[in-house]
Amino acid sequence: MLARFAREPHQEASVVVVTSALRASVEDSGDHMAGLSRVRQSLAAIGHCLGTAWSPSYYGKDLVLVRTGKHAVPACLSKKPPAGGSDSDVRHGWAFDLVSLSGSDDERRERLLHACYAISMAARLRRDRPDLRPCRAHDVLLRVPGLLSPELAASLLAGVLVRPLGGTDEGSGARPGEDPRFPGVPSADAWDVFAQRPPQRGLYAVSDVHDIEWGTLDRESRQRLTEGSAHELLPLTAAWLDGSLPLTDVLDRAYRLRVRRESLLSRHLRTLNDAVTAGGRLFATLGDGLSGIVSDAALMRSAVLTANGESAGHMHSGAGVAPMDRLGLTAARRRAHFSLHVTKTLKGTGHQERFFHGFGTPLGSRTADSVVGFLSALRRAGPDSPGFHHLAHALRWHDWWHLHLPPTARVHLDQLCASIQESIPGTAAET
C-alpha cells in the first residue's frame, strides 16, 4: 500500500498508526492464531470507522492509514478506539504525523517507511502509557528520556518491525502470495488457503527465533551466543537518554540498524523455508517464525540446523513438530506450539532439544532439570523480566509437561506451578 501511495504525485501525507497489545491477546486466548484473529478483527473495525478517505493496510499488530494532504486526527480515534465484535478488550494505542514527500518513487517510499517506524513507536508508547496526551509522533517520542530506562527505550526501538523490505534489499522483492517482508516465503494469506484442505499426513511444524530482542546467553558461562535487536541498540539509547544525541539522529541510526536486522531475519526465514520445500511448505504466519506441514521430523530438524548455521552468532530458531492425526489441524498446531515452548525452555544449554523437539518425545533427566531450572529462574526474576510469559505457558501446558518429564522433574514442576498459580490467574492445563 505504501509503495502504491509513493508512486502517486502527493506532496504531503497524513499517516496514522494504530498498534495493539498482541502478546496480551495471545496469552489471554491461550492460542496464537486465536489471539491474532482477535487483534485483526479489532484493527479492521478501527480502519472501517475512519472511512474511505484513509487508505488502510496492516501487518500483525499494526494498522497503517495514509491520506493525501494535511489532515487532523480522525475524530473516532480521539475517543477510545472501537474493537471488533465481542473483542472490546483488545488494548490499542495510536499516533500520527505529517510526512513531506519528494524525490523518486523509492525515496518517497523510504520516507513513508521511516515515518511509520517512528509513528509506530509513539503508538506503542501511548498504548502502554495511556496518560500521555501528545499524539503527534515527534512530540510523544520527545518524552522518552523522562519516562524510560535505557533498556526499556532499547526495547521500544527494537519492538517495532521495519516493513516491508520489498525489492530494495531483497533483489526482485516479494511475488504474489509471498510475505512482503520475507520475499521467497509464502504469506499468512497463502496459509489460510492451504489450511482449508491440509494434508492428512505429515507433521505440523512451527518455528520461532529465540530471544530476538535480547539475544541468547550460555546459561553456564554467560557468554553471548546470539545478538539481540534491543541489546544492539543499548549504546544508542544510553546516548539518547543522557542528551548526547538528538531524537532525529537516534531515529536515523536506529532505523538503519533495524533494517539490517530485518534483512538478516528475512534471509534466516527464507533459508528455513527453502530447506523444507522437498517435503513440505512453511508460511510466514508469525512475526519471526514460520508454520506449516512437513513430511518428517528429520527434514525439519535439518532445516533448523541449516538456517541456524547460516546466521550463527546473530540469531537462531527453535522448532516444534506434532503429527497430523484424526484430531485435526488445530490439535496438531497446539501440540507443536508446546514442543516449540520446550525448545525455548532449553535455550542457552547444550541439550539437542534446544533447537528441535517433537511432541511425544520424552526428555531425559538432565534435560528435564534444565527445563525446571529455567522456569524457576523466571519465577525468581519476577513479572518484569524478559520471557516471564513462559510461566503462563508452563501452567497452561502442565498436563503435557507431565507426559514429557521423568517423575522427579514432574514433582519439581508441580511445586513450581503451585507457587505461581495465584500470580498468573486464568490459566488452565491444555487438553
VEXDREN-2710 file (C-alpha; in Angstrom, 1 decimal):
% VEXDREN-2710
k/r/px/py/pz
1/MET/0.0/0.0/0.0
2/LEU/2.8/2.4/0.9
3/ALA/4.6/1.6/-2.4
4/ARG/1.5/2.4/-4.4
5/PHE/1.0/5.6/-2.5
6/ALA/4.6/6.6/-3.1
7/ARG/4.1/6.3/-6.9
8/GLU/1.4/8.9/-6.9
9/PRO/2.2/12.6/-7.1
10/HIS/1.5/13.6/-3.5
11/GLN/3.5/16.3/-1.8
12/GLU/2.4/15.5/1.7
13/ALA/0.7/12.6/3.5
14/SER/-1.1/12.3/6.8
15/VAL/-0.1/9.0/8.4
16/VAL/-1.8/7.2/11.4
17/VAL/-0.6/4.0/13.0
18/VAL/-2.7/2.0/15.4
19/THR/-0.9/-0.7/17.4
20/SER/-2.2/-3.4/19.7
21/ALA/-1.2/-5.5/22.6
22/LEU/-0.8/-8.6/20.5
23/ARG/1.0/-10.7/23.1
24/ALA/-1.6/-9.9/25.8
25/SER/-4.3/-11.0/23.4
26/VAL/-2.5/-14.2/22.5
27/GLU/-1.8/-15.1/26.2
28/ASP/-5.5/-14.3/27.1
29/SER/-6.7/-16.5/24.2
30/GLY/-4.3/-19.3/25.0
31/ASP/-3.7/-19.8/21.3
32/HIS/-1.6/-17.7/18.9
33/MET/-3.9/-17.9/15.9
34/ALA/-7.0/-17.1/18.0
35/GLY/-5.2/-14.1/19.6
36/LEU/-4.1/-12.8/16.2
37/SER/-7.6/-13.2/14.8
38/ARG/-9.0/-11.1/17.7
39/VAL/-6.4/-8.3/17.1
40/ARG/-7.0/-8.3/13.3
41/GLN/-10.8/-8.0/13.8
42/SER/-10.3/-5.1/16.2
43/LEU/-7.9/-3.3/13.8
44/ALA/-10.3/-3.9/10.9
45/ALA/-13.1/-2.3/12.9
46/ILE/-10.9/0.8/13.6
47/GLY/-10.0/1.1/9.9
48/HIS/-13.6/0.9/9.0
49/CYS/-14.5/3.8/11.4
50/LEU/-12.0/6.1/9.7
51/GLY/-13.9/5.9/6.4
52/THR/-12.9/5.6/2.8
53/ALA/-10.7/8.7/2.7
54/TRP/-7.9/6.9/4.5
55/SER/-6.1/4.0/2.8
56/PRO/-5.6/1.2/5.3
57/SER/-3.2/-1.7/5.5
58/TYR/-1.9/-3.8/8.3
59/TYR/0.8/-6.2/9.3
60/GLY/0.5/-8.2/12.5
61/LYS/-0.4/-5.9/15.3
62/ASP/-0.2/-2.5/13.5
63/LEU/-2.7/-0.8/11.3
64/VAL/-1.3/1.9/9.0
65/LEU/-3.6/4.5/7.4
66/VAL/-2.5/7.1/4.9
67/ARG/-4.3/10.1/3.4
68/THR/-3.1/12.7/0.9
69/GLY/-2.5/16.1/2.3
70/LYS/-2.6/17.6/5.8
71/HIS/-5.5/16.4/7.9
72/ALA/-6.5/16.4/11.5
73/VAL/-6.6/13.3/13.7
74/PRO/-9.8/11.3/12.8
75/ALA/-12.5/12.0/15.4
76/CYS/-13.1/8.4/16.2
77/LEU/-9.5/8.0/17.4
78/SER/-9.9/10.8/19.8
79/LYS/-12.3/8.6/21.7
80/LYS/-11.5/5.1/22.9
81/PRO/-10.7/3.1/19.7
82/PRO/-13.5/0.6/18.9
83/ALA/-12.9/-3.1/18.8
84/GLY/-14.3/-5.8/16.5
85/GLY/-17.3/-7.8/17.6
86/SER/-17.0/-9.0/21.2
87/ASP/-13.3/-8.4/21.4
88/SER/-13.6/-5.0/23.1
89/ASP/-10.8/-5.8/25.5
90/VAL/-8.0/-5.7/22.9
91/ARG/-5.8/-2.8/24.0
92/HIS/-4.7/-0.3/21.4
93/GLY/-2.5/2.8/21.1
94/TRP/-2.2/5.2/18.2
95/ALA/-0.2/8.2/17.0
96/PHE/0.1/10.2/13.8
97/ASP/2.4/12.5/11.8
98/LEU/2.6/14.6/8.6
99/VAL/5.2/13.4/6.1
100/SER/6.6/15.6/3.3
101/LEU/7.2/13.7/0.1
102/SER/9.8/14.5/-2.6
103/GLY/12.2/12.7/-4.9
104/SER/11.9/9.4/-6.7
105/ASP/9.3/6.8/-6.0
106/ASP/11.9/4.8/-3.9
107/GLU/12.8/7.9/-1.9
108/ARG/9.2/8.7/-1.2
109/ARG/8.5/5.1/-0.2
110/GLU/11.5/5.2/2.1
111/ARG/10.3/8.4/3.7
112/LEU/6.9/6.8/4.4
113/LEU/8.5/3.6/5.8
114/HIS/10.9/5.7/8.1
115/ALA/7.9/7.7/9.3
116/CYS/5.9/4.6/10.0
117/TYR/8.8/3.3/12.2
118/ALA/8.7/6.5/14.3
119/ILE/4.9/6.7/14.5
120/SER/4.6/3.0/15.4
121/MET/7.0/3.6/18.3
122/ALA/4.9/6.6/19.5
123/ALA/1.7/4.5/19.2
124/ARG/3.3/1.7/21.2
125/LEU/4.4/4.1/24.0
126/ARG/0.9/5.6/24.1
127/ARG/-0.6/2.1/24.3
128/ASP/1.4/1.3/27.3
129/ARG/1.1/4.8/28.9
130/PRO/-2.4/6.0/28.2
131/ASP/-1.8/9.1/30.3
132/LEU/0.4/10.5/27.6
133/ARG/-1.5/13.4/26.0
134/PRO/0.5/14.3/22.9
135/CYS/-0.5/12.2/19.8
136/ARG/1.9/13.5/17.2
137/ALA/4.8/11.1/17.0
138/HIS/7.7/13.5/17.4
139/ASP/6.1/15.1/20.5
140/VAL/5.4/11.6/22.0
141/LEU/9.0/10.4/21.5
142/LEU/10.5/13.6/23.0
143/ARG/9.0/12.4/26.3
144/VAL/11.0/9.1/26.3
145/PRO/14.1/10.4/28.1
146/GLY/12.0/11.3/31.1
147/LEU/10.0/8.1/31.1
148/LEU/12.1/5.1/30.2
149/SER/15.3/3.4/31.2
150/PRO/17.9/2.7/28.5
151/GLU/16.7/-1.0/28.5
152/LEU/13.0/0.0/28.0
153/ALA/14.0/2.6/25.4
154/ALA/16.0/0.0/23.5
155/SER/13.0/-2.4/23.7
156/LEU/10.8/0.3/22.2
157/LEU/13.2/0.9/19.3
158/ALA/13.6/-2.8/18.7
159/GLY/9.9/-3.8/19.2
160/VAL/8.7/-2.0/16.1
161/LEU/9.2/-4.0/12.9
162/VAL/10.7/-2.4/9.8
163/ARG/8.5/-3.5/6.9
164/PRO/8.2/-4.3/4.2
165/LEU/11.6/-4.8/2.6
166/GLY/10.2/-5.2/-0.9
167/GLY/12.7/-5.1/-3.7
168/THR/15.3/-2.7/-2.2
169/ASP/17.2/-5.1/0.0
170/GLU/16.0/-8.4/-1.3
171/GLY/16.6/-8.4/-5.1
172/SER/13.4/-8.8/-7.0
173/GLY/11.1/-8.4/-4.0
174/ALA/8.1/-10.4/-2.9
175/ARG/6.0/-12.1/-5.6
176/PRO/2.2/-12.6/-5.3
177/GLY/1.5/-15.0/-2.4
178/GLU/4.7/-14.2/-0.6
179/ASP/5.1/-12.1/2.5
180/PRO/6.2/-8.6/1.6
181/ARG/8.8/-8.6/4.5
182/PHE/10.1/-12.0/3.6
183/PRO/10.4/-12.4/-0.2
184/GLY/10.5/-16.1/-1.1
185/VAL/8.4/-17.1/1.9
186/PRO/4.7/-17.8/1.4
187/SER/2.5/-15.3/3.3
188/ALA/0.0/-16.0/6.0
189/ASP/-2.8/-15.4/3.4
190/ALA/-1.4/-18.3/1.4
191/TRP/-1.6/-20.4/4.6
192/ASP/-5.3/-19.6/5.0
193/VAL/-6.0/-21.1/1.6
194/PHE/-3.7/-24.1/2.3
195/ALA/-5.3/-24.8/5.7
196/GLN/-8.8/-25.2/4.1
197/ARG/-7.7/-28.6/2.8
198/PRO/-4.5/-29.5/4.8
199/PRO/-2.6/-32.8/4.2
200/GLN/-3.9/-35.7/6.4
201/ARG/-0.4/-37.0/6.9
202/GLY/2.9/-35.5/8.0
203/LEU/3.8/-33.2/10.8
204/TYR/2.6/-29.7/11.8
205/ALA/5.7/-27.6/12.3
206/VAL/6.2/-24.2/13.9
207/SER/9.4/-22.2/14.4
208/ASP/10.4/-19.0/16.2
209/VAL/13.6/-17.0/16.6
210/HIS/14.8/-17.4/20.2
211/ASP/15.4/-14.2/22.2
212/ILE/15.2/-12.0/19.1
213/GLU/15.1/-8.9/21.3
214/TRP/17.9/-9.5/23.9
215/GLY/19.8/-12.4/22.4
216/THR/20.7/-15.8/24.0
217/LEU/23.4/-16.3/26.6
218/ASP/25.1/-19.5/27.5
219/ARG/23.5/-20.5/30.9
220/GLU/26.7/-21.7/32.4
221/SER/29.4/-19.3/31.0
222/ARG/27.1/-16.3/30.4
223/GLN/28.9/-15.8/27.1
224/ARG/26.8/-14.3/24.3
225/LEU/25.6/-16.9/21.8
226/THR/23.4/-14.6/19.6
227/GLU/22.9/-10.9/19.3
228/GLY/19.6/-9.3/20.1
229/SER/17.9/-6.4/18.4
230/ALA/17.3/-4.4/21.7
231/HIS/20.7/-5.3/23.1
232/GLU/22.3/-4.0/19.9
233/LEU/20.5/-0.7/20.5
234/LEU/21.6/-0.1/24.1
235/PRO/24.5/2.2/23.4
236/LEU/22.3/4.3/21.2
237/THR/19.5/4.6/23.8
238/ALA/22.0/5.4/26.5
239/ALA/23.3/8.4/24.4
240/TRP/19.7/9.4/23.7
241/LEU/18.7/9.4/27.3
242/ASP/21.7/11.3/28.6
243/GLY/21.2/14.0/25.9
244/SER/24.2/13.2/23.7
245/LEU/22.1/12.5/20.7
246/PRO/19.0/14.4/19.4
247/LEU/15.9/12.5/18.5
248/THR/16.3/12.8/14.7
249/ASP/19.8/11.2/14.9
250/VAL/18.5/8.4/17.2
251/LEU/15.7/7.5/14.8
252/ASP/18.0/7.6/11.7
253/ARG/20.6/5.3/13.3
254/ALA/18.1/3.0/14.9
255/TYR/16.2/2.7/11.6
256/ARG/19.4/1.6/9.8
257/LEU/20.2/-1.0/12.5
258/ARG/16.6/-2.3/12.3
259/VAL/16.7/-2.6/8.6
260/ARG/19.9/-4.6/8.8
261/ARG/18.4/-6.9/11.4
262/GLU/15.2/-7.4/9.5
263/SER/17.2/-8.2/6.4
264/LEU/19.1/-10.9/8.4
265/LEU/15.8/-12.2/9.7
266/SER/14.4/-12.3/6.1
267/ARG/17.4/-14.4/5.0
268/HIS/17.1/-16.7/8.0
269/LEU/13.5/-17.5/7.4
270/ARG/13.9/-17.9/3.7
271/THR/16.7/-20.4/4.3
272/LEU/14.5/-22.3/6.7
273/ASN/11.7/-22.3/4.2
274/ASP/13.9/-23.3/1.3
275/ALA/15.3/-26.2/3.2
276/VAL/11.9/-28.0/3.6
277/THR/10.5/-27.5/0.1
278/ALA/11.4/-31.0/-0.9
279/GLY/8.9/-32.3/1.6
280/GLY/6.7/-29.6/3.0
281/ARG/5.5/-26.0/3.0
282/LEU/6.0/-23.3/5.6
283/PHE/4.3/-20.0/5.8
284/ALA/5.1/-16.6/7.4
285/THR/2.3/-16.8/10.0
286/LEU/4.3/-15.5/12.9
287/GLY/6.3/-12.2/13.3
288/ASP/9.7/-14.0/13.4
289/GLY/8.7/-17.6/12.7
290/LEU/7.1/-19.9/10.2
291/SER/4.5/-22.7/10.4
292/GLY/3.1/-25.3/8.1
293/ILE/3.3/-29.0/7.2
294/VAL/6.4/-31.1/6.7
295/SER/6.8/-34.7/5.7
296/ASP/9.0/-35.9/8.6
297/ALA/10.9/-34.7/11.7
298/ALA/14.4/-35.2/10.2
299/LEU/13.6/-32.8/7.4
300/MET/12.5/-30.0/9.8
301/ARG/15.4/-30.7/12.2
302/SER/17.9/-30.4/9.3
303/ALA/16.2/-27.2/8.1
304/VAL/16.5/-25.5/11.5
305/LEU/20.2/-26.5/11.8
306/THR/20.9/-25.2/8.3
307/ALA/19.2/-21.8/9.0
308/ASN/20.9/-21.5/12.4
309/GLY/24.3/-22.3/10.9
310/GLU/23.9/-19.6/8.3
311/SER/23.0/-16.9/10.9
312/ALA/25.3/-18.2/13.7
313/GLY/26.1/-15.6/16.3
314/HIS/23.3/-13.3/15.1
315/MET/20.1/-15.3/15.6
316/HIS/18.8/-18.9/15.9
317/SER/15.4/-20.5/15.8
318/GLY/13.8/-23.4/17.6
319/ALA/11.1/-25.6/16.1
320/GLY/8.4/-27.9/17.4
321/VAL/6.5/-30.5/15.4
322/ALA/3.5/-32.7/16.1
323/PRO/1.9/-35.4/13.9
324/MET/-1.3/-34.8/11.9
325/ASP/-3.9/-37.3/13.1
326/ARG/-7.6/-37.8/13.5
327/LEU/-7.8/-34.9/15.9
328/GLY/-7.1/-32.5/13.1
329/LEU/-5.1/-29.4/12.3
330/THR/-5.9/-27.3/15.3
331/ALA/-4.9/-30.0/17.8
332/ALA/-1.7/-30.7/15.9
333/ARG/-0.9/-26.9/15.9
334/ARG/-1.4/-26.7/19.7
335/ARG/0.9/-29.7/20.3
336/ALA/3.6/-28.3/18.0
337/HIS/3.4/-25.0/19.9
338/PHE/4.0/-26.9/23.1
339/SER/7.1/-28.5/21.6
340/LEU/8.3/-25.1/20.4
341/HIS/7.9/-24.0/24.0
342/VAL/10.1/-26.9/25.1
343/THR/12.9/-25.5/22.9
344/LYS/12.6/-22.1/24.5
345/THR/13.0/-23.5/28.0
346/LEU/16.3/-25.1/26.9
347/LYS/17.8/-22.2/25.0
348/GLY/21.4/-21.5/26.1
349/THR/22.0/-25.1/27.1
350/GLY/23.8/-27.9/25.3
351/HIS/20.8/-30.1/25.0
352/GLN/19.8/-31.1/21.5
353/GLU/16.2/-30.2/22.2
354/ARG/17.1/-26.5/22.4
355/PHE/16.7/-26.3/18.6
356/PHE/14.1/-29.0/17.9
357/HIS/11.5/-31.1/19.7
358/GLY/8.8/-33.5/18.6
359/PHE/5.6/-33.8/20.6
360/GLY/5.6/-37.1/22.5
361/THR/9.4/-37.4/22.7
362/PRO/10.2/-37.7/26.5
363/LEU/13.1/-35.6/27.9
364/GLY/16.0/-37.2/29.8
365/SER/16.6/-36.3/33.4
366/ARG/19.4/-33.8/32.8
367/THR/17.3/-32.1/30.1
368/ALA/14.3/-32.0/32.4
369/ASP/16.3/-30.5/35.2
370/SER/17.3/-27.7/32.8
371/VAL/13.7/-27.0/32.0
372/VAL/12.7/-26.7/35.6
373/GLY/15.8/-24.6/36.3
374/PHE/14.8/-22.2/33.5
375/LEU/11.2/-21.8/34.8
376/SER/12.4/-21.4/38.4
377/ALA/14.8/-18.7/37.4
378/LEU/11.9/-16.8/35.7
379/ARG/9.8/-17.1/38.8
380/ARG/12.6/-15.6/40.9
381/ALA/13.2/-12.8/38.4
382/GLY/9.7/-11.6/38.6
383/PRO/7.0/-10.4/36.1
384/ASP/9.1/-7.6/34.7
385/SER/11.8/-9.9/33.4
386/PRO/12.1/-10.8/29.7
387/GLY/10.4/-14.2/29.0
388/PHE/8.2/-14.2/32.1
389/HIS/5.2/-15.2/29.9
390/HIS/6.8/-18.6/29.6
391/LEU/5.5/-19.3/33.1
392/ALA/1.9/-18.8/31.9
393/HIS/2.7/-21.3/29.1
394/ALA/4.0/-23.8/31.6
395/LEU/0.8/-23.6/33.6
396/ARG/-1.4/-23.9/30.5
397/TRP/0.5/-26.9/29.3
398/HIS/1.0/-28.5/32.7
399/ASP/-0.6/-31.8/31.7
400/TRP/1.5/-32.1/28.6
401/TRP/4.7/-31.4/30.6
402/HIS/3.8/-34.4/32.7
403/LEU/3.8/-36.5/29.5
404/HIS/7.4/-35.5/28.7
405/LEU/9.1/-35.3/32.1
406/PRO/10.6/-38.0/34.3
407/PRO/9.0/-38.5/37.8
408/THR/11.4/-36.3/39.8
409/ALA/11.1/-33.4/37.4
410/ARG/7.3/-33.7/37.5
411/VAL/7.3/-33.2/41.2
412/HIS/9.5/-30.1/41.0
413/LEU/7.4/-28.7/38.2
414/ASP/4.2/-29.3/40.3
415/GLN/5.8/-27.4/43.2
416/LEU/6.8/-24.5/40.9
417/CYS/3.3/-24.3/39.3
418/ALA/1.6/-24.3/42.7
419/SER/3.8/-21.4/43.8
420/ILE/2.9/-19.3/40.7
421/GLN/-0.7/-20.2/40.2
422/GLU/-2.0/-17.2/42.1
423/SER/0.3/-14.7/40.4
424/ILE/-0.8/-15.7/36.9
425/PRO/-4.6/-16.3/37.2
426/GLY/-6.8/-17.5/34.5
427/THR/-4.6/-20.2/33.0
428/ALA/-5.6/-23.8/32.8
429/ALA/-3.9/-27.0/31.7
430/GLU/-4.0/-27.7/27.9
431/THR/-6.1/-30.7/26.9
END
